[in-house]
Amino acid sequence: MLSGLMSAWFVPVDARQAISRRGSPVHARHILRLRRRYETVQLRDSIPEIVFLNSHDGSSAYQLRMGLFRVVCTNGMIVSRGAFPAYCVSHRGDVVDEVVAAALNIAERFELLAGQVERMEHRQLLTDEQHDFAGRALALRFEDAASAGMRPSALLAVQRVDDAGADLWAC
């Protein structure tokens, strides 16, 4: 599979394995992050990627999703399925061409993703909008935000100078 993606000019840049709930590496899922060898989409602090998810035992379909590697915090973000399509390819027969086609389809949308990021970078949030945004983010993560052990304002505390800003992308 990886050889097929590399022949389509995708380069692996990271590989990780999840800890299996069953305790066996045979059943673990793994994630490969790939980038186009010659990326044409330029963002201020992020690089678009293909996120390739799979399991060692073949029990789940290959999943391909769009991702962003944010250079500032060395954090890989996966773009929501609602924002851009994700592709699932079953482990049935020779599906390399299908996986490569899915990766190419995702890469064709990098420009659209870049446009959304740039709009977020230009949208300045007022202080009350920042706090509302943080409160909603906390509520998405924790069913009962009150038991989360933190206040929404804690999410707005800047840990690195490069993350400072009042725009929607920085918040």
Secondary structure as UniProt FT lines:
FT   HELIX           2..7
FT   TURN            8..9
FT   STRAND          10..17
FT   TURN            21..22
FT   HELIX           25..27
FT   STRAND          29..36
FT   STRAND          46..55
FT   TURN            56..57
FT   STRAND          62..70
FT   TURN            71..74
FT   STRAND          75..78
FT   TURN            81..83
FT   STRAND          87..89
FT   HELIX           96..107
FT   TURN            108..109
FT   HELIX           110..122
FT   HELIX           127..141
FT   HELIX           145..148
FT   HELIX           152..155
FT   HELIX           161..163
FT   TURN            168..170
//
